[in-house]
Amino acid sequence: MSRRAIIALLVGAAVALSGCGSGEGSSSQFEAQTEGIYLTIGGLTYQVQMSRYLNPGDVEDAEYLNGLPEGIPAQLPGDETWFGIWMRVKNYSEEPLTPTSSFTIVDTEENEFRPVPLDAGSNPFVYEPKELRHAQVLPTPDTAAATGPIQGALILFRLTTESLQNRPLKLHIEQGGSQTGIIDIDL
């Protein structure tokens, strides 16, 4: 077989395979092996700008913990820790789309952790999904979240210290019920 024929065959196979799993009504899963990778889910591109533990005794971190629900202390018991994920979302599609609010951290023992809701009136860094038109981003430009040192909107989790031993932790992003993205979280 000639070199051109082999290349044409490989290109054709790649094109055919690229369409698999993207049909109407199908369930799709996408995965990024590390933070910082762009992951397109349901027409929106998600990127973890950064993730890290938060220390309520640190001046910067205390600001990220503003707006906790009543009854939840900033200082957690010794077997729990705050963990922040700063997300950036962009709409590259031609239609208006709303980013998801469905995030879950899962450890290797299948323990699941959901975000702790924060009051956006008290915390300007909070991830708040809103409709994005073509080329718009979340967080909104010129806001504290977009112009701060991390340049992402905060999604706050309350993790057990035991789960930190069950790595890698994976962030599951569910968009529209039919597509799920998974990002390995750096610890």
C-alpha positions in Angstrom: 0.0 0.0 0.0 1.3 3.4 -0.8 2.2 6.0 1.8 -0.6 8.3 0.6 -3.2 5.5 0.8 -2.2 4.7 4.4 -2.4 8.3 5.4 -5.8 8.7 3.7 -7.0 5.6 5.5 -5.8 6.8 8.9 -7.4 10.3 8.4 -10.7 8.7 7.3 -10.7 6.5 10.4 -10.0 9.4 12.7 -12.8 11.5 11.2 -15.2 8.5 11.5 -14.3 7.9 15.1 -14.5 11.6 16.1 -18.2 11.6 15.6 -18.8 8.6 18.0 -20.9 9.3 21.0 -22.0 12.8 20.0 -25.5 12.0 18.7 -28.7 13.7 19.8 -29.8 12.4 23.1 -26.7 10.4 23.8 -24.7 10.5 27.0 -21.1 11.7 26.5 -18.2 11.8 28.9 -15.1 13.9 28.5 -11.9 13.8 30.6 -8.9 16.0 31.4 -5.9 14.5 33.1 -5.0 17.7 34.9 -6.1 21.2 35.7 -5.6 24.0 33.2 -6.9 21.8 30.3 -9.8 23.2 28.4 -12.8 20.8 28.5 -15.7 21.5 26.2 -19.0 20.1 27.6 -22.4 20.9 26.1 -21.0 23.8 24.0 -19.3 25.5 26.9 -15.5 25.4 27.6 -14.6 24.8 31.3 -11.1 25.4 32.7 -10.0 24.9 36.3 -7.7 27.9 36.8 -6.5 26.6 40.2 -7.5 24.4 43.1 -6.1 24.5 46.6 -6.8 24.1 50.3 -8.1 27.1 52.1 -6.9 28.2 55.6 -9.5 30.4 57.4 -6.6 31.9 59.5 -5.0 33.3 56.3 -6.1 36.9 55.4 -6.6 36.1 51.7 -8.4 32.7 52.3 -10.7 34.3 54.9 -12.0 36.5 52.2 -12.8 33.5 50.0 -14.8 32.0 52.9 -17.1 35.1 53.2 -20.8 34.3 52.7 -20.8 30.8 54.3 -24.3 29.5 55.2 -25.5 30.3 58.7 -24.3 27.6 61.2 -21.3 26.6 59.1 -18.1 27.8 60.8 -15.1 29.1 58.8 -12.8 27.0 61.2 -13.7 23.4 60.5 -13.1 20.4 62.8 -9.7 18.7 62.4 -11.0 15.9 60.2 -12.3 18.4 57.6 -10.8 21.0 55.3 -12.0 23.7 52.9 -11.0 23.2 49.3 -11.5 25.8 46.6 -11.7 25.3 42.8 -11.5 28.4 40.7 -13.4 27.9 37.4 -13.4 29.8 34.1 -16.1 29.1 31.5 -16.4 30.5 28.0 -19.1 30.1 25.4 -17.6 29.4 22.0 -20.9 28.3 20.4 -23.2 30.6 18.5 -26.1 30.2 20.8 -26.6 31.5 24.3 -25.8 28.9 26.9 -25.8 28.7 30.7 -22.9 27.1 32.6 -23.8 24.3 34.9 -24.1 24.5 38.7 -23.7 20.7 39.0 -20.2 19.9 40.3 -19.1 16.9 42.4 -15.7 15.9 43.7 -15.3 12.1 43.9 -12.4 10.3 45.5 -11.2 6.8 44.7 -13.5 5.3 47.4 -16.4 6.8 45.5 -17.1 9.4 48.3 -18.8 12.4 46.8 -18.6 16.0 47.9 -20.9 18.8 46.6 -20.2 22.5 46.7 -21.0 24.6 49.7 -23.3 27.5 48.7 -21.9 30.9 49.3 -23.7 34.2 49.4 -22.7 36.2 46.3 -23.7 39.4 48.1 -21.0 38.8 50.7 -18.4 37.2 48.4 -17.4 38.7 45.0 -15.5 35.5 44.0 -18.5 33.2 44.0 -19.2 31.0 40.9 -22.6 32.1 39.8 -23.8 30.6 36.5 -25.6 33.0 34.2 -26.4 32.9 30.5 -23.4 33.5 28.3 -23.7 34.7 24.7 -21.1 33.8 22.1 -17.6 34.6 23.3 -18.7 35.7 26.8 -16.9 34.3 29.8 -17.5 33.6 33.4 -16.4 35.2 35.6 -17.5 38.5 34.0 -14.6 40.7 33.0 -13.7 43.5 35.3 -15.1 41.8 38.4 -13.1 40.8 41.5 -13.1 37.2 40.4 -11.9 37.9 36.9 -9.2 40.5 37.8 -8.0 38.9 41.1 -4.9 36.9 41.4 -6.5 33.6 40.3 -8.9 35.0 37.6 -11.6 32.4 38.2 -14.9 32.1 40.0 -14.8 30.1 43.3 -16.5 26.8 43.9 -16.1 25.9 47.5 -16.0 22.3 48.8 -15.9 20.9 52.4 -13.7 17.7 52.2 -12.8 15.2 54.8 -9.1 14.8 55.5 -9.6 11.1 54.9 -10.7 11.7 51.3 -7.4 13.5 50.7 -5.7 10.1 51.0 -8.0 8.7 48.4 -6.4 10.4 45.4 -6.7 11.3 42.7 -9.7 13.4 43.4 -11.9 14.0 40.3 -14.1 16.9 39.6 -17.3 15.9 37.8 -19.0 18.6 35.8 -22.5 17.7 34.5 -23.8 19.9 31.8 -27.5 19.5 30.8 -27.8 16.0 32.2 -26.4 14.3 29.1 -22.7 15.3 29.1 -20.2 14.9 31.9 -16.7 16.2 32.1 -14.1 14.9 34.6 -11.0 16.7 35.6 -8.2 15.3 37.8 -7.7 17.7 40.6 -4.1 18.6 41.6 -3.3 18.2 45.3 
